[in-house]
Amino acid sequence: QVQLVESGGGLVQPGGSLRLSCTSSGIIFRFNAMGWYRQAPGKEREMVAAITGGGRINYADSVKGRFTISRDDARNTIYLQMNSLSPEDTAVYYCNSPYGNKWYSWGQGTQVTVSS
């Protein structure tokens, strides 16, 4: 059974940085496109970054220039480096397929809270 595990969240002050990690049992990331999503309280889940197996990358406008998605094939891990964080980035962050008709079971996510 495919499992996705997100980690690396926490409490950070505005302007700070965090790096999130996504690992999986059952998905080889270098062969599959993956995305980072977030869901803030009372809001719909939105995709903020995606990377294809071939390394093509896309970002939501709200995070362009601040977030960087990357992949370590040796560790089979997807990262999301988040810089210049603002309170608006507060959300639970998840990784999953960027294609809605190919979602895997959602993991627990990792909470990111940006607050002074």
MDTraj code that builds the backbone (N, CA, C; nanometers):
import mdtraj as md
import numpy as np

residues = "GLN VAL GLN LEU VAL GLU SER GLY GLY GLY LEU VAL GLN PRO GLY GLY SER LEU ARG LEU SER CYS THR SER SER GLY ILE ILE PHE ARG PHE ASN ALA MET GLY TRP TYR ARG GLN ALA PRO GLY LYS GLU ARG GLU MET VAL ALA ALA ILE THR GLY GLY GLY ARG ILE ASN TYR ALA ASP SER VAL LYS GLY ARG PHE THR ILE SER ARG ASP ASP ALA ARG ASN THR ILE TYR LEU GLN MET ASN SER LEU SER PRO GLU ASP THR ALA VAL TYR TYR CYS ASN SER PRO TYR GLY ASN LYS TRP TYR SER TRP GLY GLN GLY THR GLN VAL THR VAL SER SER".split()
xyz = np.array([
    [0.0843, -0.1192, 0.0000],
    [0.0000, 0.0000, 0.0000],
    [0.0878, 0.1242, 0.0000],
    [0.0534, 0.2183, -0.0863],
    [0.1323, 0.3404, -0.0965],
    [0.1073, 0.4284, 0.0249],
    [0.2166, 0.4765, 0.0805],
    [0.2067, 0.5722, 0.1908],
    [0.2913, 0.6940, 0.1592],
    [0.2388, 0.8083, 0.1943],
    [0.3119, 0.9349, 0.1825],
    [0.3312, 0.9909, 0.3228],
    [0.4519, 1.0345, 0.3510],
    [0.4829, 1.0874, 0.4833],
    [0.5498, 1.2232, 0.4676],
    [0.4841, 1.3247, 0.5223],
    [0.5370, 1.4596, 0.5184],
    [0.5972, 1.4940, 0.6545],
    [0.7035, 1.5734, 0.6507],
    [0.7671, 1.6156, 0.7752],
    [0.8370, 1.7488, 0.7546],
    [0.8793, 1.8087, 0.8648],
    [0.9587, 1.9299, 0.8570],
    [0.8852, 2.0574, 0.8937],
    [0.7566, 2.0477, 0.9191],
    [0.6819, 2.1672, 0.9560],
    [0.7165, 2.2151, 1.0951],
    [0.6575, 2.3268, 1.1312],
    [0.6816, 2.3815, 1.2635],
    [0.6347, 2.5243, 1.2735],
    [0.6743, 2.5878, 1.3821],
    [0.6414, 2.7275, 1.4064],
    [0.7618, 2.8127, 1.3668],
    [0.7379, 2.9125, 1.2861],
    [0.8457, 2.9985, 1.2395],
    [0.7955, 3.1422, 1.2372],
    [0.8862, 3.2349, 1.2606],
    [0.8498, 3.3757, 1.2576],
    [0.8372, 3.4252, 1.1129],
    [0.7598, 3.5295, 1.0907],
    [0.7516, 3.5880, 0.9566],
    [0.8901, 3.6204, 0.9041],
    [0.9122, 3.5889, 0.7772],
    [1.0434, 3.6080, 0.7171],
    [1.1347, 3.4886, 0.7296],
    [1.0944, 3.3919, 0.8077],
    [1.1775, 3.2743, 0.8307],
    [1.1658, 3.1705, 0.7206],
    [1.2335, 3.0592, 0.7420],
    [1.2401, 2.9527, 0.6422],
    [1.2129, 2.8178, 0.7067],
    [1.1643, 2.7269, 0.6257],
    [1.1481, 2.5878, 0.6647],
    [1.1720, 2.5016, 0.5417],
    [1.2150, 2.3788, 0.5646],
    [1.2255, 2.2826, 0.4559],
    [1.1402, 2.1612, 0.4891],
    [1.0451, 2.1350, 0.4042],
    [0.9578, 2.0194, 0.4207],
    [1.0119, 1.9023, 0.3403],
    [0.9843, 1.7829, 0.3894],
    [1.0256, 1.6605, 0.3211],
    [0.9054, 1.5701, 0.2992],
    [0.9098, 1.4976, 0.1894],
    [0.8058, 1.4007, 0.1574],
    [0.8737, 1.2705, 0.1176],
    [0.8412, 1.1654, 0.1887],
    [0.8943, 1.0342, 0.1548],
    [0.7777, 0.9401, 0.1272],
    [0.8095, 0.8266, 0.0672],
    [0.7033, 0.7341, 0.0306],
    [0.7508, 0.5904, 0.0324],
    [0.6612, 0.5036, 0.0717],
    [0.6793, 0.3623, 0.0460],
    [0.5865, 0.3294, -0.0700],
    [0.6423, 0.2850, -0.1799],
    [0.5573, 0.2445, -0.2908],
    [0.5612, 0.3348, -0.4118],
    [0.6125, 0.4567, -0.3990],
    [0.6223, 0.5473, -0.5131],
    [0.7688, 0.5799, -0.5350],
    [0.8151, 0.5576, -0.6553],
    [0.9504, 0.5993, -0.6909],
    [0.9380, 0.7354, -0.7562],
    [0.9825, 0.8368, -0.6856],
    [0.9541, 0.9739, -0.7274],
    [1.0169, 1.0095, -0.8609],
    [1.1292, 0.9518, -0.8951],
    [1.1923, 0.9947, -1.0203],
    [1.1124, 0.9470, -1.1415],
    [1.0163, 0.8572, -1.1196],
    [0.9314, 0.8100, -1.2278],
    [0.7918, 0.8698, -1.2231],
    [0.7655, 0.9541, -1.1249],
    [0.6304, 1.0042, -1.1049],
    [0.6316, 1.1526, -1.0700],
    [0.5414, 1.2262, -1.1317],
    [0.5251, 1.3662, -1.0946],
    [0.4676, 1.3749, -0.9537],
    [0.5153, 1.4729, -0.8797],
    [0.4649, 1.4948, -0.7438],
    [0.4447, 1.6432, -0.7197],
    [0.3529, 1.6728, -0.6298],
    [0.3256, 1.8109, -0.5968],
    [0.3179, 1.8319, -0.4470],
    [0.3366, 1.9544, -0.4076],
    [0.3128, 1.9970, -0.2691],
    [0.1828, 2.0772, -0.2671],
    [0.0989, 2.0431, -0.1716],
    [-0.0281, 2.1104, -0.1533],
    [-0.0298, 2.1718, -0.0131],
    [-0.1218, 2.2643, 0.0056],
    [-0.1450, 2.3144, 0.1394],
    [-0.2937, 2.3438, 0.1582],
    [-0.3340, 2.3328, 0.2830],
    [-0.4721, 2.3636, 0.3173],
    [-0.4738, 2.4459, 0.4445],
    [-0.5196, 2.5676, 0.4315],
    [-0.5327, 2.6566, 0.5469],
    [-0.6721, 2.6389, 0.6066],
    [-0.6882, 2.6720, 0.7337],
    [-0.8198, 2.6582, 0.7980],
    [-0.9281, 2.7322, 0.7200],
    [-1.0354, 2.6627, 0.6897],
    [-1.1475, 2.7250, 0.6207],
    [-1.1271, 2.7461, 0.4717],
    [-1.0161, 2.6966, 0.4188],
    [-0.9873, 2.7153, 0.2766],
    [-0.9729, 2.5813, 0.2068],
    [-0.9863, 2.5834, 0.0758],
    [-0.9676, 2.4615, -0.0017],
    [-0.8195, 2.4288, -0.0141],
    [-0.7939, 2.3015, -0.0337],
    [-0.6566, 2.2591, -0.0574],
    [-0.6096, 2.3133, -0.1912],
    [-0.4878, 2.3649, -0.1954],
    [-0.4319, 2.4193, -0.3190],
    [-0.2926, 2.3617, -0.3409],
    [-0.2601, 2.3428, -0.4665],
    [-0.1255, 2.2960, -0.4994],
    [-0.0333, 2.4162, -0.5113],
    [0.0817, 2.4105, -0.4484],
    [0.1739, 2.5238, -0.4518],
    [0.2970, 2.4983, -0.5376],
    [0.3314, 2.3728, -0.5599],
    [0.4498, 2.3422, -0.6402],
    [0.4384, 2.1994, -0.6913],
    [0.4986, 2.1746, -0.8058],
    [0.4975, 2.0403, -0.8627],
    [0.6257, 2.0168, -0.9397],
    [0.6657, 1.8908, -0.9440],
    [0.7843, 1.8516, -1.0194],
    [0.7534, 1.7222, -1.0919],
    [0.7833, 1.7160, -1.2212],
    [0.7594, 1.5952, -1.2982],
    [0.8763, 1.4989, -1.2810],
    [0.8575, 1.3772, -1.3285],
    [0.9666, 1.2824, -1.3238],
    [1.0891, 1.3327, -1.3991],
    [1.0650, 1.4074, -1.5061],
    [1.1748, 1.4610, -1.5850],
    [1.2338, 1.5889, -1.5282],
    [1.1762, 1.6386, -1.4203],
    [1.2322, 1.7551, -1.3528],
    [1.1686, 1.8881, -1.3883],
    [1.0610, 1.8848, -1.4659],
    [0.9925, 2.0101, -1.4973],
    [0.9203, 2.0579, -1.3717],
    [0.9293, 2.1872, -1.3452],
    [0.8780, 2.2434, -1.2197],
    [0.7784, 2.3542, -1.2466],
    [0.6752, 2.3599, -1.1650],
    [0.5783, 2.4698, -1.1691],
    [0.5453, 2.5140, -1.0282],
    [0.5137, 2.6410, -1.0155],
    [0.4765, 2.6991, -0.8871],
    [0.3480, 2.7793, -0.8990],
    [0.2734, 2.7821, -0.7903],
    [0.1625, 2.8750, -0.7820],
    [0.2183, 3.0159, -0.7718],
    [0.1440, 3.1116, -0.8251],
    [0.1918, 3.2505, -0.8233],
    [0.2191, 3.2986, -0.6813],
    [0.1420, 3.2482, -0.5869],
    [0.1537, 3.2953, -0.4484],
    [0.2862, 3.2579, -0.3828],
    [0.3580, 3.1609, -0.4407],
    [0.4827, 3.1173, -0.3774],
    [0.6041, 3.1341, -0.4683],
    [0.5813, 3.1772, -0.5908],
    [0.6922, 3.1928, -0.6853],
    [0.7974, 3.2859, -0.6290],
    [0.9214, 3.2447, -0.6398],
    [1.0317, 3.3259, -0.5913],
    [1.0622, 3.3042, -0.4438],
    [0.9738, 3.2351, -0.3733],
    [0.9964, 3.2102, -0.2302],
    [1.0117, 3.0616, -0.1988],
    [0.9406, 2.9785, -0.2714],
    [0.9432, 2.8335, -0.2461],
    [1.0213, 2.7647, -0.3575],
    [1.0892, 2.6580, -0.3224],
    [1.1628, 2.5785, -0.4199],
    [1.1336, 2.4310, -0.3961],
    [1.0851, 2.3641, -0.4991],
    [1.0633, 2.2204, -0.4903],
    [1.1833, 2.1499, -0.5509],
    [1.2231, 2.0404, -0.4890],
    [1.3361, 1.9642, -0.5418],
    [1.3179, 1.8176, -0.5072],
    [1.4069, 1.7369, -0.5643],
    [1.3942, 1.5916, -0.5445],
    [1.5329, 1.5325, -0.5276],
    [1.5445, 1.4421, -0.4334],
    [1.6681, 1.3666, -0.4136],
    [1.6377, 1.2225, -0.4509],
    [1.6826, 1.1811, -0.5679],
    [1.6486, 1.0469, -0.6156],
    [1.7141, 0.9377, -0.5311],
    [1.8327, 0.9629, -0.4806],
    [1.9004, 0.8620, -0.3984],
    [1.8228, 0.8349, -0.2689],
    [1.7617, 0.9390, -0.2157],
    [1.6834, 0.9249, -0.0925],
    [1.5353, 0.9066, -0.1211],
    [1.4956, 0.9140, -0.2480],
    [1.3542, 0.9085, -0.2852],
    [1.2720, 1.0041, -0.1992],
    [1.3127, 1.1289, -0.2018],
    [1.2513, 1.2304, -0.1175],
    [1.2250, 1.3555, -0.2002],
    [1.1093, 1.4146, -0.1774],
    [1.0743, 1.5429, -0.2371],
    [1.0849, 1.6481, -0.1278],
    [1.1441, 1.7619, -0.1602],
    [1.1595, 1.8707, -0.0636],
    [1.0811, 1.9933, -0.1086],
    [1.0445, 2.0741, -0.0108],
    [0.9913, 2.2062, -0.0391],
    [1.0637, 2.3041, 0.0517],
    [1.1546, 2.3789, -0.0068],
    [1.2244, 2.4842, 0.0675],
    [1.1373, 2.6087, 0.0645],
    [1.1040, 2.6573, 0.1806],
    [1.0147, 2.7724, 0.1907],
    [1.0894, 2.8863, 0.2591],
    [1.1037, 2.9960, 0.1880],
    [1.1721, 3.1138, 0.2407],
    [1.0760, 3.2312, 0.2463],
    [1.1149, 3.3320, 0.3181],
    [1.0344, 3.4548, 0.3294],
    [0.8904, 3.4222, 0.3649],
    [0.8746, 3.3385, 0.4648],
    [0.7412, 3.2942, 0.5027],
    [0.6611, 3.4080, 0.5638],
    [0.5311, 3.4052, 0.5359],
    [0.4394, 3.5037, 0.5913],
    [0.3241, 3.4302, 0.6581],
    [0.2476, 3.4987, 0.7424],
    [0.1340, 3.4323, 0.8082],
    [0.0377, 3.3679, 0.7086],
    [0.0307, 3.4221, 0.5871],
    [-0.0582, 3.3647, 0.4854],
    [-0.0131, 3.2264, 0.4405],
    [0.1071, 3.1881, 0.4718],
    [0.1563, 3.0544, 0.4377],
    [0.1193, 2.9505, 0.5425],
    [0.0590, 2.9943, 0.6505],
    [0.0179, 2.9007, 0.7545],
    [-0.0852, 2.8030, 0.6998],
    [-0.0552, 2.6741, 0.7116],
    [-0.1422, 2.5705, 0.6561],
    [-0.0838, 2.4343, 0.6921],
    [-0.1621, 2.3309, 0.6652],
    [-0.1092, 2.1960, 0.6665],
    [-0.0615, 2.1656, 0.5258],
    [0.0593, 2.1174, 0.5142],
    [0.1201, 2.0906, 0.3841],
    [0.1236, 1.9398, 0.3589],
    [0.0889, 1.9039, 0.2360],
    [0.0836, 1.7649, 0.1953],
    [0.1589, 1.7466, 0.0631],
    [0.2040, 1.6259, 0.0384],
    [0.2552, 1.5929, -0.0939],
    [0.1634, 1.4874, -0.1546],
    [0.1515, 1.4906, -0.2859],
    [0.0695, 1.3939, -0.3577],
    [0.0892, 1.4172, -0.5070],
    [0.0290, 1.3312, -0.5854],
    [0.0353, 1.3491, -0.7300],
    [-0.0246, 1.4845, -0.7676],
    [0.0302, 1.5518, -0.8672],
    [-0.0288, 1.6784, -0.9098],
    [-0.1529, 1.6595, -0.9971],
    [-0.1852, 1.5343, -1.0283],
    [-0.3003, 1.5054, -1.1125],
    [-0.4144, 1.4545, -1.0255],
    [-0.5224, 1.5299, -1.0250],
    [-0.6328, 1.4977, -0.9356],
    [-0.6922, 1.3598, -0.9559],
    [-0.6831, 1.3089, -1.0766],
    [-0.7396, 1.1764, -1.1018],
    [-0.6402, 1.0647, -1.0708],
    [-0.5257, 1.1024, -1.0135],
    [-0.4247, 1.0015, -0.9801],
    [-0.3759, 1.0174, -0.8365],
    [-0.4564, 1.0819, -0.7521],
    [-0.4136, 1.1002, -0.6150],
    [-0.3937, 0.9675, -0.5449],
    [-0.2885, 0.9635, -0.4655],
    [-0.2667, 0.8525, -0.3744],
    [-0.3412, 0.8836, -0.2441],
    [-0.3419, 0.7899, -0.1526],
    [-0.4011, 0.8191, -0.0212],
    [-0.3243, 0.9345, 0.0425],
    [-0.3946, 1.0284, 0.0971],
    [-0.3301, 1.1447, 0.1571],
    [-0.2610, 1.1072, 0.2874],
    [-0.1450, 1.1655, 0.3068],
    [-0.0746, 1.1458, 0.4321],
    [-0.1322, 1.2361, 0.5398],
    [-0.0645, 1.2391, 0.6537],
    [-0.1100, 1.3201, 0.7664],
    [-0.0809, 1.4676, 0.7443],
    [0.0119, 1.4967, 0.6572],
    [0.0511, 1.6348, 0.6363],
    [0.1438, 1.6829, 0.7470],
    [0.1974, 1.8018, 0.7268],
    [0.2833, 1.8627, 0.8279],
    [0.2397, 2.0079, 0.8465],
    [0.2202, 2.0471, 0.9710],
    [0.1678, 2.1799, 1.0020],
    [0.2793, 2.2841, 0.9928],
    [0.2511, 2.3894, 0.9204],
    [0.3403, 2.5051, 0.9141],
    [0.2638, 2.6233, 0.9716],
    [0.3191, 2.6829, 1.0737],
    [0.2584, 2.7991, 1.1367],
    [0.3575, 2.9138, 1.1342],
    [0.3155, 3.0241, 1.0729],
    [0.4017, 3.1419, 1.0634],
    [0.3405, 3.2500, 1.1506],
    [0.4090, 3.2803, 1.2577],
    [0.3549, 3.3746, 1.3553],
    [0.4673, 3.4336, 1.4388],
    [0.4468, 3.5574, 1.4779],
    [0.5438, 3.6209, 1.5679],
    [0.5014, 3.6017, 1.7136],
])
top = md.Topology()
chain = top.add_chain()
for i, resn in enumerate(residues, 1):
    res = top.add_residue(resn, chain, resSeq=i)
    for name in ("N", "CA", "C"):
        top.add_atom(name, md.element.get_by_symbol(name[0]), res)
traj = md.Trajectory(xyz[None], top)
